[in-house]
């Protein structure tokens, strides 16, 4: 089971997503003034609306988008006295970059934001699957406190989106053929699940459009089991440091000349890519060379003074 830290959405985080997806890298034609015939819809789906206490359930979030979109921001409200948020899975999601992945917000809701490299339009676009444990009897519902969808129009235009609620009941813990299976039967949580291919990973070095700082951006994807974790470690001199979990994009560390990025899927397979900045290494080697020359001159001076005293 994963443990989720508190997270509060920041405007800068979403701004970066919008800039990367539509304002900078992709020159989509403007949809300004176009009449959208069909509404944008975001909704939940589950195989059952009734679950027993102690069981786990899978809740999928889908999007119908009649026009191309490339960024979204969601906040999910759920009955916290009845359910505990366990985990999420992004296998086969239309979202390419999460910033951040689903987190528990300070108000207890679930927040997430992400972007799409080539935009999405169509029906039943899977955003993510969420997993919950039923902990107390009662009736409740899942709903969207926030469902911001942004067009891929070069402007990041926010569109009106129809969002639906999903009612659900938690009943006493009894054996029933209608109850949902335990989350243990869902393959995404098993490191022994059949997944013959490691995740794909693309890494690049770019500059922030906000302050021109150097950023590491990566595109990790695994349609079979989903991405569980993305991590980096840096090398400032001769050895790499420890792996640290990161979200996309990452500020390139000062003084580093080599960075490794690792993507791990839910089957615990991994892919590692390296970015090197040779000039940083050359600077370090030049400093070492200068120090060596200074030391050599100093030792020669000490030796000559010693010889004169003999």
C-alpha positions in Angstrom: 0.0 0.0 0.0 1.2 3.5 -0.8 1.0 6.3 1.7 0.0 9.7 0.4 1.3 13.0 1.6 -0.8 16.2 1.8 -0.7 18.4 -1.2 -2.3 21.7 -2.1 -2.5 22.7 -5.8 -0.3 25.6 -6.7 -1.0 27.9 -9.7 2.6 27.6 -10.8 2.3 23.8 -11.1 -0.7 24.0 -13.3 0.7 26.9 -15.3 3.8 24.9 -16.2 1.5 22.1 -17.4 -0.5 24.5 -19.6 2.6 26.2 -21.0 4.2 22.8 -21.9 1.0 21.4 -23.4 -0.3 23.9 -25.9 1.4 27.2 -25.4 5.0 26.3 -26.1 5.6 22.9 -27.7 2.5 22.4 -29.7 1.1 24.8 -32.3 -2.5 23.7 -32.4 -4.9 25.8 -34.4 -7.1 28.1 -32.3 -10.6 27.0 -31.4 -11.6 30.5 -30.5 -15.1 31.3 -31.9 -15.8 27.7 -32.8 -19.2 26.4 -31.7 -18.9 23.2 -29.7 -21.9 21.0 -30.6 -21.5 18.4 -28.0 -20.7 19.0 -24.3 -17.6 18.0 -22.5 -18.4 15.3 -19.9 -16.4 13.8 -17.1 -17.7 10.8 -15.2 -17.1 7.8 -12.9 -17.6 4.2 -13.7 -17.4 1.1 -11.5 -18.6 -2.5 -11.9 -20.9 -2.2 -8.9 -22.5 0.5 -6.8 -22.7 -1.7 -3.7 -19.7 -3.0 -1.7 -19.1 -4.9 1.6 -17.1 -3.5 4.5 -13.5 -4.6 4.2 -13.6 -5.0 0.4 -11.8 -2.8 -2.1 -13.2 -1.2 -5.2 -11.9 0.2 -8.4 -13.3 3.5 -9.7 -12.5 4.7 -13.2 -12.7 8.3 -14.4 -13.5 8.9 -18.1 -13.7 12.0 -20.3 -15.8 12.7 -23.4 -14.1 15.6 -25.3 -15.7 16.8 -28.6 -12.7 19.1 -29.2 -9.0 18.4 -28.7 -7.8 19.0 -25.1 -4.3 18.8 -23.6 -4.5 19.6 -19.9 -6.8 19.0 -17.0 -7.1 19.6 -13.2 -9.3 17.5 -11.0 -10.4 17.4 -7.4 -12.4 14.3 -6.3 -14.7 14.4 -3.3 -15.6 11.1 -1.7 -17.3 9.9 1.6 -14.2 9.8 3.8 -16.1 8.2 6.7 -16.9 5.2 4.5 -13.9 4.9 2.2 -10.1 5.0 2.5 -8.1 6.0 -0.6 -5.6 3.3 -1.3 -3.9 3.8 -4.6 -4.2 4.8 -8.3 -3.2 3.4 -11.6 -2.5 5.2 -14.9 -2.2 2.3 -17.3 -3.8 3.1 -20.7 -4.5 6.7 -19.5 -4.9 9.5 -22.0 -2.7 11.6 -19.7 1.0 11.6 -20.6 2.4 13.8 -17.8 1.2 14.0 -14.3 1.9 17.2 -12.3 1.2 16.0 -9.8 -0.1 12.4 -9.6 -3.2 11.9 -7.4 -2.6 13.2 -3.8 -4.6 13.6 -0.7 -5.3 17.4 -0.3 -5.5 19.1 3.0 -9.3 18.9 2.9 -9.1 15.2 2.4 -10.2 15.2 -1.2 -8.0 13.8 -4.0 -6.3 16.2 -6.3 -4.5 15.7 -9.6 -3.4 17.5 -12.7 -1.8 16.4 -16.0 -1.1 17.1 -19.6 -1.3 15.3 -23.0 1.5 15.6 -25.6 -0.6 15.1 -28.7 -4.0 16.2 -27.4 -7.2 14.1 -27.0 -10.6 14.2 -28.4 -13.3 11.5 -28.5 -15.4 9.4 -26.1 -14.5 7.4 -23.0 -10.9 8.6 -22.7 -9.6 6.9 -19.5 -8.0 9.4 -17.2 -7.1 7.2 -14.2 -8.3 4.4 -12.0 -8.7 5.0 -8.3 -8.8 2.3 -5.6 -10.6 2.6 -2.3 -11.3 0.4 0.7 -14.7 0.3 2.3 -14.4 0.9 6.0 -17.9 1.7 7.3 -21.5 1.0 6.3 -23.7 3.8 4.8 -24.6 5.5 1.6 -22.5 8.2 -0.1 -21.3 9.4 -3.5 -18.2 10.3 -5.4 -18.2 13.7 -7.1 -16.0 16.4 -8.7 -15.3 19.5 -6.6 -13.1 20.6 -9.5 -13.1 19.5 -13.2 -11.0 22.0 -15.2 -10.5 20.9 -18.8 -8.3 23.0 -21.1 -8.4 23.2 -24.9 -5.4 22.5 -27.1 -5.9 25.8 -28.8 -2.6 27.5 -28.1 -4.3 29.6 -25.4 -5.1 27.0 -22.7 -8.8 27.9 -22.9 -10.8 26.4 -20.0 -14.1 24.8 -21.2 -17.3 24.2 -19.4 -17.5 20.5 -18.4 -20.5 18.5 -17.3 -19.6 16.3 -14.3 -21.6 13.5 -12.9 -21.9 12.0 -9.4 -21.5 8.3 -8.6 -23.7 7.0 -5.7 -22.4 4.0 -3.8 -23.5 2.0 -0.8 -21.4 0.1 1.8 -23.1 -2.9 3.4 -22.2 -5.3 6.2 -19.3 -7.6 5.5 -21.1 -10.7 4.0 -20.1 -13.1 1.3 -21.9 -12.1 -1.9 -21.5 -12.9 -5.5 -22.4 -9.3 -6.3 -19.7 -7.7 -4.2 -16.6 -6.4 -6.0 -13.5 -8.5 -5.8 -10.7 -7.6 -3.3 -8.1 -5.3 -4.7 -5.6 -8.2 -4.3 -7.3 -9.7 -7.4 -6.5 -6.5 -9.4 -3.2 -7.2 -11.2 -1.8 -3.7 -10.9 -0.7 -4.3 -7.3 1.2 -7.5 -8.0 4.9 -7.4 -8.8 4.4 -10.9 -10.3 1.8 -9.8 -12.9 2.5 -10.8 -16.5 4.3 -7.8 -18.0 7.1 -8.7 -20.4 8.1 -5.1 -21.3 9.7 -2.4 -19.1 8.2 1.1 -19.3 9.2 3.4 -22.1 11.0 6.5 -21.1 12.0 9.7 -22.9 14.1 12.3 -21.2 15.1 15.8 -22.4 16.7 19.0 -21.1 14.9 22.2 -21.7 14.5 25.7 -20.3 11.6 27.0 -18.2 9.4 29.5 -20.1 8.9 31.3 -16.8 12.5 32.0 -15.7 14.8 30.2 -18.3 16.1 27.8 -15.6 17.2 24.4 -16.9 14.5 21.7 -16.5 14.6 18.0 -16.9 11.4 16.7 -18.6 10.5 13.1 -19.0 7.8 11.1 -20.6 7.3 7.7 -18.9 4.6 5.3 -20.1 3.6 1.7 -19.5 0.2 0.7 -21.1 0.3 -2.8 -19.5 0.6 -2.0 -15.8 1.1 1.8 -15.5 3.9 3.9 -14.0 4.4 3.4 -10.3 7.3 5.8 -9.7 9.7 8.2 -11.4 13.0 8.9 -9.7 16.3 10.7 -10.3 19.8 10.6 -8.9 22.6 13.0 -9.7 26.4 12.9 -10.0 28.3 16.0 -9.1 31.8 14.4 -9.0 32.5 10.7 -9.4 29.6 8.9 -7.8 25.9 9.1 -8.1 23.8 10.0 -5.0 20.7 8.3 -3.8 17.5 7.9 -5.8 14.8 10.4 -5.0 11.2 10.3 -6.2 10.2 13.3 -8.4 7.4 14.8 -10.4 7.7 16.2 -13.9 9.4 18.6 -14.7 12.5 18.7 -12.5 14.8 21.6 -11.9 18.3 20.6 -13.1 20.5 20.4 -9.9 23.2 23.1 -9.6 26.7 21.6 -9.9 25.5 18.3 -11.4 27.1 17.1 -14.6 25.2 13.8 -15.0 21.6 12.9 -14.0 19.9 9.5 -14.3 16.1 9.3 -14.6 14.3 6.0 -13.7 10.8 4.9 -14.4 9.3 2.0 -12.5 6.1 0.3 -13.6 3.6 -1.6 -11.3 5.3 -4.9 -12.2 8.5 -3.4 -10.7 10.3 -3.3 -14.0 12.4 -0.3 -14.6 14.0 1.8 -17.4 16.9 4.3 -16.8 18.0 7.1 -19.1 20.9 9.5 -18.5 21.4 13.2 -19.3 24.9 14.6 -19.1 26.2 18.2 -19.3 29.9 17.8 -20.2 30.8 21.4 -19.7 30.0 21.1 -16.0 32.5 18.2 -15.8 35.1 20.2 -17.7 34.7 23.1 -15.2 35.3 20.7 -12.3 38.3 19.1 -14.0 39.7 22.6 -14.8 39.3 23.6 -11.1 41.1 20.4 -10.1 43.9 21.1 -12.6 44.4 24.6 -11.4 44.5 23.4 -7.8 47.0 20.7 -8.8 49.2 23.3 -10.5 49.0 25.6 -7.5 50.0 22.7 -5.2 52.8 21.7 -7.5 54.2 25.3 -7.5 53.9 25.4 -3.7 55.7 22.1 -3.2 58.4 23.3 -5.6 58.8 26.5 -3.7 59.0 24.6 -0.4 61.6 22.2 -1.9 63.7 25.1 -3.2 63.7 26.9 0.1 64.7 23.7 1.8 67.6 23.2 -0.6 68.8 26.7 0.0 69.1 26.0 3.7 71.2 22.9 3.2 
